[in-house]
Structure formats: structure tokens, C-alpha cells
Amino acid sequence: MPGTIEDYAIIGGLRSAAMVGRDGSIDWLCCPRFDSQALFAALLGTPDNGRWRLAPAGAGTCSRRSYLGDTLILQTVWDEPGGCVHVLDFMTPSESHGPQVMRIAECVSGSVNMRSELCLRFGYGQFAPWMRKVDGGYVGVAGPDAVWLASDVEQHGDHERTLADFRLRAGQQAGFVFTWNSSHLPRPQQRTPQTVLAATREYWERWLADCTYEGPWRDAVTRSLLTLKALTYEATGGIVAAATTSLPEELGGVRNWDYRYCWLRDATLTLSALLRTGFRREAEAWREWLARAVAGSPEDLQIMYGVAGERWIPEAHLSWLRGYEGSTPVRVGNAAVDQLQLDVYGEVMDALYLARSLGVPRYPHAWSIQQALMHYLETAWRQPDEGLWEIRGPRRHFVHSKVMAWVAADRAVRTVEEFGLPGPVDRWRAMRQEIHQDICSRGFDATRNTFTQSYGSTEVDAALLLLPQVGFLAPDDPRVRGTTDVVAASLGQDGLLRRYPTGGGASSSLDGLAGQEGVFLACSFWLIDALAMTGRASQARQLFERILALRNDVGLLAEEWDPVTQRQVGNMPQAFSHVGLINSALTLSGRPLHRARRNNHHAARGG
């Protein structure tokens, strides 16, 4: 059965990613892309839905594991009665072939009996391929997909599985190469994992050498940066929100979503974190991806796209998968693609403004795209929307959405003022002022000294913590401290923070879904930033250290934390959570969010 969500580590090759459990089993892998059909889906079902386990024969979970330095090469160690064995797992960051998973088992002392058991199931764990032996290895074919498995130990087929039983003595190694390829193409070039290992390690270390962060908690920050890079589709510059689908926000519940797509919001926040820590090439690649993805009419802007910019992401339920710990339905695709979420316009405008401010080379069509977005937003900002939490209930006038519309106008004005680009700046200034006044009059509860989740609501929302960070109000504004305190008191659970109130009955008043969810880790990082910005650095540091302790043994975070079961929940690893970690580390080390630092003189105006 699959392990706990925190039992999994990620390995990636910048096109797809695999989830490796503490028992040495790869329980999730989609090929050739993050959002392709899984050929290992045991994570959401049973071993019969596809997995690949490499471990000592008869052994359970490992003794310990870690990444090799600043890389995505995972080392898993078993201390067995007869000896000690290490397994290295990695994917190759190369476009010269299909996605590859490489595994090296090495005995470092004594002798250990090993077993490799591969159960290949295409179509999200539904179809066993036609397997045949070729030149000492195996190839599995099903429709358009082919997988080639090579090894320097003998393998054999057994009941729709490919097995290898072998014994390693001290100093001996056994290597395995798993390569996806289109079934109509010839066999890919064969390489041994031992020859590729050094180049893979060099790639990751060379990439991380651009990092400019030198503050405290550097190991946590660099692991988060590597995780964000692992969620990048290198060929197009797209950045996915997570590597998995349908890992539940409530164990056994229905809040199970597919996060293997490029949300404009998540991608822009990831871009911001990468830019602030020295990674500019990713910014250029994402900006070009954005220009391709959003081409067309601004009112057709979607909140998410496929990794190559695809617009069509229909949602379906996979009835043959029983779900992680019985959490159904298992969803692929995402119906939220058709929602109106006004905040994404502000996120895109802010990210492109930041790129210009940090000297990223100009892209000739970026400003034309931004002008078109602003033309649409000048009237659209008055509409209700589904908001950043993608509610599946009635649209509302969410305060955060309005604030991000203000951000869009503010960044448009400042782009004209600071970079001399053409545009109707007087009209945008008036729009900025009107939105600010509208929010402060309709979205603020003077009795409780707090902004509210939406106009006319008495509820609050964790996204309100972002008001000073985006520059809407200065951190020392009494309304900022008041909102921070009310949000912490209303949404706090076990010292951490939920996104918004959820119901425990048939449905909640906001999102129309049954059940509860855990505390949202990104929101807890926002609380850290808000506490630090309102003069409570010591309290912020304590909360930051506490969340760091929730990471798994290799430094990864899922979307949420369940304070009842004391487990990570939601898709894993989650870009939103790791972006929050990076931003909070920057804030606590004296490098607050760029938006707040640059915008305070604007935040003091109006309202």
C-alpha cells in the first residue's frame, strides 16, 4: 500500500517527475509530461496500478535517506543484517531522449540480496502493456507509449511484472535504466546510469550556483528552490503547481484536485521567488511561455494552462482507482479552468513589472499583452468572481481579487512612470484610486478593524494577509495589524492557519464541498510575513521554525498539514508551500517582499 504523503521524495528531469517512497518504490510517474497519463499509479490505488520497487529482498522501509548535496539525486539506505546497501534514484535533465529514470544499487558492506519488481500499467494504472525481451532488456508497449528497461543484472517476466533477483557484495553495483519513448520510434540510445550520474549531479549543482541567498536556513531555502525547479517543464518554461493529482486535503474526503498544470498565480509567485534569489533564465522562459499561452482576447485569459499552453483541461474521474487512503473521486483535469479569478491579472502584471525592475532582458510583446489585459480589467474588476481559492459555489466580490486588480493598475502606472513605456497613465491612476477607495469602503469592517473576505461578509480570509505585501497598505497602517490579528484568531488552528472557514456538514457556506481540510501551509507562511512586517519578528521566527519542523525527512512540503492526524495532506510537493518558505526566509533575513518595499509610498495614499 502507498506510504504516508510525507513518505515520498521527488526526483525530476524537467519534463516529468517521479515520487519515491521510503520503501524504495516509485509509486507515481507520468510520461512524457507532468500532465500525461500515469504509468505508475500505485500512489492512488494499489501496487497492481503500477509501481517500481528496488530494495533489499523482504525489507520494509529504509533506514535513512537524503538527497546528494544540492541535487535531485535521492540516496536511500538500508542497514540489513547481512550488510548495507545504497540505492541512488534520479532522472536525467535532458531533451535528447524521452524521460528517463535511473537507479543504481550499491552494496557498501557485507552482502545483500536485492529485488527489482516493476509493474508497468499505462492509462493511470489501467492497462498492462505487451512486454517482450529485447537485447537483454525489456520493452513494454501500449498504444502510443513504449518503455524500455535495461539493466546489468538478469531480469525475467512473471505475471505481468518484470523481476530481477540478485545478490550484491561490498563494492558491487547494479544499474537500471527506464526510458519512455513513443512506440513508433526506434529504441533510444542506451546509456549506463553510472556514466550519467556525474553529469546529472553537475547539472543541479551548476544550476544552484546562481543562488544569491546567503541568509539563515539556507539549506531549507535551497531545497525549496530545487523543488521549484523540479516542477518546471524546461521545454516551454511552464511551471506546474505540484507533481501529483488527487492527494486529499482531507483523508478519506472529496477535496482531491489535479495540480499538474500551470496556474498563472502559482507560476508568477514561483517566478518571483526565483527572481529574488538570482534565477533570471527561468523568468525569461516563463515570460515567453506566458506570451504564447495567453495569446488572444484578454477576456479569454484562463487561470491555468497545460505545460505547453494548452487551454483544454477537462475534468474526469478515474473510477478504477480507489484513491489515496480511500479518498475519492480521483480527478484528472480541472474544472476550475473555466472560472473567473480576477487576481491573476494582478499577479501577471506584478511578475512582469518585477522582471523589468530586476533587469531581465525585455521581451518585445510583453507590454502589448499587459496593455490588453489592462483594457479588459478596467471594466472587469467590478465583477464578482470565484477568487483565488477556486470556490465551486456562487461568485462573490472577494476583497483579495479587488486588491489584485488594484495591483494591476498600480504596476501599469509605475511601468509607464519608471520605464517610459506608452499607455493611458492618467486613466490607470484614476482606476487605481477608485479600486482602493471601493475596497476600503465596502471590504472593511470598522467595528472589528479588519478587512473581510468579500463585500458584505463577516468572514475573513487568509489572503487578506497579503495586503501589505503587495503594497495596498503600509505595514504600519492600523488596519493591517488589525486584519492580521483577526485572521490569526479566526482561522488559526494549532498555531497554524486555514485558508477560510469550511463547514463540516453536507457543504460549507463558501465552497459547496463536504468536509474539512487541513491548515494551509502557504497561508501560514503569509502569517509569518505579516507578523514580521507588523513588528513581531520574534513570534514570526518561532512560527517559521515550527513549520520547518513539519517538512519531511528530505525537506519537502505538501499543500497542507492535518493537525489532528499530524500528517501532511494535499498534493506533493506543492510549489505554493515552497514559495512561501522562500519568501518568509527572505523576509526574516531582512529582505522583505519586493512589492511591499517598493510600494509603501503608494500604499499611504487614499482609503
DRENTOR-714896 format. One record per atom (N, C-alpha, C): x, y, z. Coordinates in steps of 0.05 Angstrom, whole numbers, plus 5000, padded with zeros to 4 digits. Last residue first. Layout:
REM DRENTOR-714896
XYZ
...
//
This chain:
REM DRENTOR-714896
484161185014
482960985032
482961075060
490561494997
487761424994
486761235015
497261275004
495261444991
492461334994
500760915022
499961115041
497761295030
502260604979
500360494998
499360705018
506260884953
503660874941
501560784962
510460794988
509661074983
506961084969
510960234987
509860365011
509060655006
512859924946
510260044943
509360214966
517659664954
517559864933
514960034934
516359314995
518559514999
518359734978
512259004975
511759184998
513959395000
514958744934
512558904927
511959104950
519158454954
519658684937
517258864934
519058255021
517958224995
518258484979
525358385056
522458355054
521558345025
530458165079
529958225051
526958195046
531657995130
532058275124
531658345095
530357475141
533257535139
533757825130
524957465138
526157445165
529157505165
524257495082
523157705100
524657705127
526757015065
527757275056
526857505075
523456645091
526256655098
527556915089
518656765063
518856815092
521756825101
520056595011
519356875016
519556945046
520956045019
523056215009
522456505016
515855875038
518155835054
520456025045
512556004993
512156135019
514556105037
514655634956
514855924951
514556084977
512955164981
515755224980
516355514972
507355214975
508555185001
511455265001
506755234918
505755454935
507055454963
508654734901
510154974895
509355204914
508754144938
507054374929
508654624925
510453484918
510953724934
509453954921
503453374929
506253364940
508153334917
496753544952
498753464932
501553524940
494553355019
494553514994
496753424976
498153335083
495953265065
495953445040
502153085135
501953255112
499653145094
499552975201
500652885176
500453095155
496752955250
499553035249
500952925224
491352895253
492852655248
495852695249
490353445266
489153225281
490752965278
492753795231
493553805259
492453575276
495253675170
492953595185
493653595215
497554145124
498253985148
495653935163
498354205052
497054265078
498254085099
501454085007
499854335007
498954405036
507953855029
505553835013
503954095015
514953955028
512354025039
510153965019
521453675042
519153735025
516653785040
526253485066
525753765064
523353845047
526752945076
528453065054
527653355048
523152835116
525952785121
527852885099
518453385111
519153105114
522153075116
516853945154
517853825129
518453535132
515754135203
513753975191
514653855165
519854475218
519854215230
517654025219
518254935191
520554785181
520654505192
514355105226
513554985200
515854835188
517555275269
515555065273
514754935247
520355695247
521855455256
519855215260
516056045239
517555945217
519055695224
514456155291
512656015274
514055905250
519056425309
518156185322
516256025305
519156875275
521256675274
520456405287
514557145292
514657045265
516856825262
515957285344
513657105340
513756985312
520057635329
520657405346
518457195343
517558045299
519457865287
519957615303
513158415296
513158185314
515057975303
512158845261
513858885284
513958655304
509358735216
508058895236
509558895262
512558395188
512258665177
510758845196
512157925217
514758065216
514358345206
506757805209
507757855236
510358005235
506857725153
505257935165
506158005193
510157275149
510957525136
509457765148
507056905177
509756965186
510557235174
502556885144
502256995171
505057065183
504656645100
503756915097
503457045125
505556135121
507856295115
507056595111
500255985125
501756015150
504356165145
498955955072
497756165088
499156205114
501955505057
502655765045
501455995062
499255105087
501955185094
502755455082
493155085116
494355125090
497155245095
490654545155
491654825154
493354845129
485854115120
487954185139
488654475139
478654125116
481254095104
483354175125
472253795118
474153995126
476653965109
465853665084
468353605099
470053855105
463453835018
463153705044
465953685057
462954464986
464054204988
463754095016
461755004978
459854804969
460754514971
464855424995
465755274972
463855054963
461655715037
463255845016
463755664992
458955405072
457555635061
459055755038
459854695058
460454945072
459155175059
455654125065
457154315049
457754555066
454253765105
453853685077
455453875058
459253965152
456753825145
456653755116
463354295165
463754015169
461353845162
465954845127
463854715143
464454415146
471355305134
469955095119
467954955138
474155955128
472455765143
471255555125
480555925096
478056055101
476355865117
485655685105
485255875083
482756055089
488655635171
486955535149
486555755128
494955625203
492755785191
491255635169
497455445269
497755495240
495155605229
496055355322
498155545316
498655605287
491655025319
494154905328
496455095321
489155475276
488655205286
491255085293
486256095257
488355945269
487455665279
482256415239
482956185222
485156015234
481556805279
479256675267
479856425252
486656985294
484756885314
482456725302
488857145245
490156945261
488256825282
485057535229
485457295213
486757075229
485857915270
483257785267
483457525251
491258065262
490457945288
487757795285
491158275210
492858055217
491957915242
487558705217
486858485200
488558235206
490659035251
488058935260
487258695243
495059145219
495458995244
492758875253
492359425179
493959185172
494359015197
490059855203
488359665191
489859405184
494460175218
492960025239
491059815227
500260115179
497460215179
495960045200
505259915173
504660045199
501860165200
505459715121
505359525143
504659655170
500860065077
503460045090
503359855114
496959725028
497159895052
499959865064
498659484981
496059614982
495859805006
503259194974
503459484975
500859624976
503358654979
503058754952
503159064951
503858635035
505958525018
505758614989
499258845057
501658995058
503858895040
495558415038
495158695032
497758865035
495957885053
497757975031
497458275026
492157745088
494857795099
496757915078
487857595059
487957875068
490657945080
488157055053
489357215032
489357515039
485156835094
488056855097
489357035076
479257185110
480557005091
483557045094
473157245148
475757345138
477057115122
466057425147
468257245149
470857375140
462057765137
463357805163
465757615167
460958105074
461457865090
462557945118
460758545042
458358465056
458658225074
465758304999
463958535006
461458425019
469857815032
468457925009
466658155018
472957785079
473457605057
472257715031
475058435104
473358195104
473958025079
479458785148
478358735122
476858465122
478159035213
479258835196
477958845168
475859265261
478359355250
479659135233
470759165276
472758975285
475559045275
468359625255
467759545283
469959355293
469859655202
471059845221
470559765250
471359235155
469559235178
470759415200
471759335086
473059365113
470959385134
469859355035
471059105044
472459125071
467959855023
466059625021
467159365032
472060215030
469360285039
467560045041
476659985010
476760085038
473960155048
474959864958
475659644977
475559745006
474260374937
472060184937
472559964957
479260604940
477160714956
474760524958
481960274903
482860294931
480660394949
479260374856
479260104868
479960114897
480460914848
477760824851
477560554864
486060914841
484861054864
481960954869
486560614794
487860524819
486560654843
483760944758
482760664764
483960564790
487161384757
484361414767
483161134775
491561134734
491761254761
488961284773
489461004684
490260784703
490560894731
488761514662
486461334666
487061114686
494061674661
492161824677
489661654683
496361314624
497161304653
495161454670
495660974575
493861174586
494161204616
502360894548
499860794559
498261014571
509260704534
506760854529
504360724542
514660704582
513060574562
510460724558
518360884620
517761054597
516160914575
519360644667
520760534644
520060684618
516560914707
519360844712
520860754687
511361034688
512961234701
515961164703
509660544666
509760784649
511660994662
510060234712
511560154688
511760394669
506460484745
509260504751
511060414728
501560354721
502360634725
505360644728
501759794725
501559914699
502460204701
501759724780
504159644765
504159764736
496559914792
498960044804
501459974787
493259564765
493259844757
495859984767
494659084793
494959104764
495159394755
493159214845
495959164839
496459194809
487559244838
489059484845
491959454839
486858704830
486158884808
487559154813
488258544881
490058474859
489358624834
483858734909
486558834915
488458774892
479758414887
479758704882
482558834888
481357924908
481157964879
481258254872
480858024963
483457964952
483458004922
475258094968
477058314973
479758264960
470557844922
472657784941
474658024943
464557834911
466458054908
468658014928
463057174884
462957394904
464857614897
459356634856
461356834855
460857054876
457456024892
456856274878
459156474877
462455494890
459855604898
459355864883
467455314887
465455194868
462655264877
473155734890
470755624902
468855514881
478755854886
477255694865
474755574877
481656184915
481355924926
479455744909
481656684889
484056514887
483656234898
475056764859
477156824877
479456614875
470556774826
470956544844
473256574863
467557444826
469057224815
469156994834
463958034805
464557834825
466057604811
466758614771
465158364771
465858194796
470159044768
467659074783
466058824785
474158904733
474758894762
472258924779
472658994680
472158734692
472558724722
474259504664
471459454670
470959204685
479759444664
478659704671
475659684676
481158954643
480858974672
479559234680
481959054588
479758884597
479158924626
486459384591
484059474577
481559314586
490159044615
489159274630
486559384617
491158674574
489958584599
488758814615
493459014536
490958884530
489558784555
498159164564
496159364557
493459244551
500658654566
499758794590
497759004585
501758564512
500058384526
498958514551
505358984503
502758974488
500758794502
509458834536
507959074543
505359084528
511458364510
510458364538
508658604544
513958344462
511058344461
509858364490
519558354470
518258554453
515258564456
522458334532
521058164513
519258354496
528658534560
525958594552
524958404531
532258184610
532158294583
529258324573
531558384677
531158164658
530858284630
532058784716
533858784693
533658544674
528458824756
530958684762
532758644737
524259074732
525659214754
528359084759
522258684697
523458934686
525259064708
520358324735
522458244716
523758484704
516358624761
518758544776
521058474757
512658664719
513958914730
516458834745
511258134714
512658264692
513958524700
508758064764
511157904757
512658034734
504458424761
506558464782
509058304774
501358224720
502458494718
504758534737
500057714743
501657734718
502958014715
497157874788
499557714791
501357734766
492858154765
494758294782
497358144785
490457724740
491357954724
493358114739
488957384780
491157304763
492157534746
484557594807
487157644819
489457574800
479857424783
480957684775
483757734785
477756884757
479356954781
480957204774
472756504732
473856774731
475256834758
473755824709
473056024729
474156304722
475455404678
473555594666
472655814686
478755094710
479955234687
478055444676
476154784746
476555064754
477855234731
476454274730
474154434720
474454724727
481953934709
481054114730
478854304719
485153284703
483953534692
482853694715
482752764745
484752864726
483553084710
481252524810
480752714788
483252744771
478152054847
480852114835
480352284810
473052284894
474052164869
476952224863
476351924949
475251944922
473452184918
480651624989
479751894983
478851904953
483051155006
480151155002
478951434996
488451275007
487051215032
484051245029
487551544945
489451534967
487951494993
483451124903
484151374917
486051334940
482250704872
480650724896
481450974913
481150724803
483050784825
481550834850
476850684769
478350444775
480550484796
474851194759
473451024777
474950774785
477051794754
478151534748
476951334767
473652344726
474052184749
474951904741
475752954694
474552694693
475252544719
475753594663
475953444688
474553174685
479653864609
477153764620
477653594645
482854324589
483654154611
481154034624
485154694538
483054494543
484054304565
489655004529
487355124542
485354914551
496654924533
494054824525
491854944541
501955064545
500055284540
497255184531
504854644559
505654774533
503754994526
502454484605
505254574607
506254694581
495854804605
497654574604
500554664602
493655314650
494155214624
495754954627
489255744688
491255534686
491355444657
485756154683
487356154707
489555944706
485556484618
484856264637
486656284662
482856994580
485056914598
484156694617
479057214550
479356924548
481656824565
479557744553
477357634568
477357324567
483757844517
484257844546
482057724562
484457414460
482957624473
483357614504
491257194448
488357214442
487057434457
495756864489
495256994463
492256974457
497456614534
495156804537
494556944511
501656274517
499356164530
496956354529
505756614497
504456414479
501756324491
506956914542
506157054517
504756854498
508556504578
506156664583
505156794557
513356334555
511156154557
508556304561
516256804562
515656724535
513356514534
516456804617
515257034604
514556964575
519356344627
516556354635
515156584621
524456484607
523056264595
520056274602
525756914641
525556964612
523956734599
525856654690
523956874686
523556924656
529956294685
527256194688
525156404682
534256654684
533556504660
530756384661
534756844736
533457014716
532756864690
535356754800
534956584777
533356734755
536057014850
538157024830
537756864804
531957064885
534256914894
536356864872
528057334860
529057454884
531457304895
526656974820
527957224813
529357344837
524056574850
526556514835
528056764828
519656854870
521556734888
524256674874
517156994821
518057194839
520157084859
515856484801
517656654787
518856874805
512056334839
514556184836
516656344822
508156714826
509356714853
511956564853
507056544774
508156814778
509356834806
505056034784
507456064768
508656334772
500456124813
502655974825
505256024810
497556434774
498156534800
500556394812
496956094730
498356344727
499256454754
498355414736
496755634745
498255894741
499454894698
500855154703
498755364710
498454244729
498154444708
499454704716
497253854766
499553814748
499454014724
493453804806
495154044806
497454024786
487053594816
489353554798
491053804796
484453454881
484653604857
487153534841
479853314928
482053184915
482253304887
475853284974
477453524965
480053424952
473152874996
472652924968
474353154957
476652435044
474652625035
474652665005
480752125064
478152005061
475952185050
483752685091
484052405087
481252265086
483353265056
482253135079
482352835074
486053355010
486353555031
485153465057
489252784978
486952924990
487753145010
491752764914
492552714942
490752894959
490252904862
488352764879
489452674905
496652884828
493752944828
492452794851
503253184830
501252974833
498453074829
506853594831
507453364813
505353154813
504254264825
505154034840
505553804821
503854674788
503354734817
504354514835
509054774738
506654644748
506354694778
510955234691
511555144719
508955034730
513955294625
511655274643
512455154670
518255284591
518355474612
515955474631
518554884552
516855114546
517055334567
522354514569
521954554541
520454804534
521954464625
524154614613
523654684584
517454544670
517554404644
519454554626
518754504739
518954664714
519054484690
519354254786
516654284777
516454454751
524654314799
523754044791
520954054780
524854834816
525954774790
525054504780
522454754866
521054914846
522154864818
526554444889
523854324885
522254484865
530654804892
530954574875
528254434869
528355154929
528955244902
529255014883
528154824974
525654924963
526155024934
533554754983
531954524977
529254604965
534955284995
535955164970
534454904963
532055355043
531555525020
532555394995
534454985077
531554965072
530855125047
539755175077
539154905067
536254875060
539255685100
539955665072
539355385061
537755915149
536055705138
536755655108
540256585138
539756345154
537856155140
542756785072
541756825099
541456575115
544056815019
546156735038
545356765067
541956754953
541056754981
543256654999
543156714900
544256944915
543556954944
544556184857
543056274880
544556494895
547555964817
546456234812
545056344836
548555444832
550655634836
549755924831
544455124816
544155254842
546355454847
546654934767
544255094767
544055254793
550954634785
551454864769
549055054768
548254234812
550054404827
550654654811
545453994769
544054114791
545754304807
549753824735
547653994725
546354144749
552853474767
553953734759
551853924749
549253044770
549953194795
551153464788
549252904717
546752984730
547353144755
554452744709
553452964694
550853074706
554752304744
556452534749
555452784734
550951944721
550652044748
552252294752
552051714672
550351954672
550252094700
554951264682
556251474666
554651734666
551450964712
553951054725
555251274709
547350834678
546851044698
549451134711
549150794609
549150674635
548750894656
544850854553
546950964569
546850824596
542550764487
542950654514
545250784528
537851124450
540651074455
540950974484
531450794441
533151024447
536050934453
528950434386
529950424413
531750654418
524750844342
526650624348
527550644377
517650994350
520451074346
522250844353
512650864364
513350844335
516250904330
512050974418
512250694410
513050664380
516151454448
513851404431
514251124419
518951264511
519351344484
516651304469
522351244574
519851264559
520451364531
526850824606
526551034586
523851024573
530750634657
527950624649
527450864631
536150264678
535350494662
532550454651
540050054733
537550024717
536950284703
545849704759
544449944748
542049874732
549249504816
547449414794
545949664785
555849404845
553549564837
551749424817
560249234899
558849164874
556349354870
562249344949
563649454926
562249404900
560048744979
561349014983
562849104958
555248434934
557348424955
558648704957
548648284918
550848474916
552648434940
544547864880
545947904905
548348084900
537847884853
540747884851
542047934878
532347874812
533347794839
536347754837
527648234779
530548174779
531348114808
521748234738
523148194763
526148164759
515948514716
518748454708
520448454733
509248254710
511348404724
514048334713
505547904690
505348184683
507148364700
507847414713
505047504718
504847814714
514247554701
512647384719
509947524725
520447584666
517647654669
516147454687
526947774689
525147584678
522247674683
533947974684
531148024691
529347814678
540648024708
538647874693
535847934703
543748674707
543048424720
540848284705
544149154682
546448974680
546148724698
538449354644
539849304669
542249134664
532949714616
535549584613
536849564640
526849804588
528149754614
530649594609
522750264555
525050084553
526350054580
516150354537
518050384558
520250174555
511650714496
513550494499
515450554521
505250914472
507350914492
509150674491
500750884440
502951064432
505351054450
499450214457
498650444441
500950624433
504349984495
501450004496
500650254481
509949594510
508649754490
505649754495
516249504539
513349484543
511949684525
522149144534
520549364524
517649304528
528148944568
525248914562
524149164550
534548654551
532748824567
529848764560
537148334516
537848304544
536148484562
534748464467
537548514472
538248524502
528448444493
529948554470
532748604479
522348144509
525148164515
526648254489
516148494519
517748294505
520748354511
509548624538
512348624545
513848414529
504249034529
505448804517
508448814523
501849314592
502949324565
503749044555
495749374626
498349244625
499349244597
492049944645
492749754623
495549644626
491350284689
489150124679
490049894661
494550684710
494350434725
492250244714
493851114672
493251154701
492750884715
495650854624
492950954627
492150994656
499750274640
499150524627
496350604632
503749984685
500950004679
500350274666
508649534707
508149754689
505149754681
512149364758
509449314749
508549564733
518249104776
516949314760
514249214751
522548994826
519948904817
518549134803
528748764846
527348974830
524748854820
532048584904
529848514885
528948774872
537948294935
536348514925
534148414906
541848114990
540048014968
538148234961
548148335007
545348385010
543948264985
554048345048
552748265023
549648275028
558748825072
557448565074
556348475047
557649485047
558849305066
557349045067
555449725004
557749855015
559049695037
552449594942
552949484969
555549604980
548049984905
550849924911
551049814939
543850094850
544149974877
547049904881
541250614815
543750474820
543650364848
536850824764
537150714792
539750564794
533551314727
535951154730
536151074760
528751474681
529251434709
531551244711
527451944629
528951714639
529151714669
523452184575
524152184604
525451924613
526952114511
524652134528
525452134558
532552544492
531152294493
528552324510
534753034498
535652874475
534252604473
533753364539
531653344519
532453174495
535053234608
536053254581
533653224562
536153084667
535153334656
536153384627
534252444687
536352594672
535052844660
532952264754
532052294727
534052474713
534951774805
534952044792
533752034764
537051434862
534951474842
535151754831
541150964892
541051234881
538851244859
541450584949
540250604922
540050894915
546050204987
545050464980
543750444952
546549725040
546249785011
545050065008
550149325085
548849585080
548849635050
548848665113
550448875102
548849125097
545648295139
547948205124
549748415113
541548605163
543248425179
545748335165
541949265132
540748995135
542548825152
540349895124
542249745140
541049475146
539250235065
538150025083
540549895098
538150885039
539950695052
538450495069
537751274982
536251135002
538050905012
538651884952
540151654962
538551534985
536852234895
535952134920
537651884928
538452814865
539252534865
538652424893
537853354858
535353194860
536052894857
542553724899
541653594875
538853474879
546753884938
544754064926
543853954899
547653234967
548353524965
546053684954
543352764950
546252814949
546853104945
538052724997
539052794971
542052834972
536952135038
537552425034
538152475005
535051655088
535351745060
535952045060
534851045126
535051335124
535351405094
532850535124
533950625149
534150935149
526450425089
529350465091
530250545119
521349925101
522250195095
525250225101
523149255090
521049455091
522049725085
525548685052
525948915070
523449095069
525448265016
524048235042
524248475060
531348474987
529248274986
528048245014
532549174984
533348904993
530948714994
529549474925
530249474953
531349194960
525449784882
528149684883
529049704912
519249784849
520649774875
523349644871
514750134815
517350004811
518950014837
507850064795
509950174812
512550034804
501049984784
503550064773
505450184793
496549774805
496150004788
498850124778
498249394841
497349304815
496749534795
499049684888
501349614871
500549514844
493250134885
494749904896
497149854879
492450814886
491050554884
492550344899
495551244882
492651294884
491051034883
500651024879
500151234899
497151284903
500650714834
500150584860
499650784882
501650864782
499451004796
498850864823
505750934730
505850834757
503750994773
503951214687
504450924683
505250784709
499051724678
501051584695
501451304686
498652164623
497551944638
499751804654
501552824634
500852594618
499552374636
503353254661
500453224659
499653004641
508953224657
507653224684
504753154682
510152774601
509953034614
508753004642
509852284575
512452414577
512452684591
508752014641
510552054618
508952104593
508752014711
507252074687
509252124665
508951644769
510551744747
508751774723
509051374833
507751564815
509751664794
512051024862
509150984862
507651174844
517650694869
516650924854
513750874849
519950454931
518050424909
517350684896
523050474976
524450434951
522550404927
520350605021
520750325017
522150264990
519351135019
521451055037
522050755035
517851274948
517251224976
519651144992
518151764900
519451534910
518951504940
515252014843
515052024872
516051754883
517952364787
517152114800
517152154830
516252814733
517452764760
516352504771
518053144672
516252994689
517652954715
521553514656
519253454638
517153304653
525653544691
524853794678
522853744656
526453084720
528153134697
527253354680
526452894790
525353014766
527453064745
523952604849
526152624831
524952734805
521552704915
521252754886
523952734873
519152264966
521052454956
520652474926
514252085015
515152104988
517152324983
512052075065
514051865059
515351905032
508052445068
510752535075
512852325071
503652115058
504452305038
507352405043
505251435076
504051695082
505051895061
505350955021
506051055047
504551305053
500850474989
502450724990
503050815018
501749765000
500050005000
501850255000
//
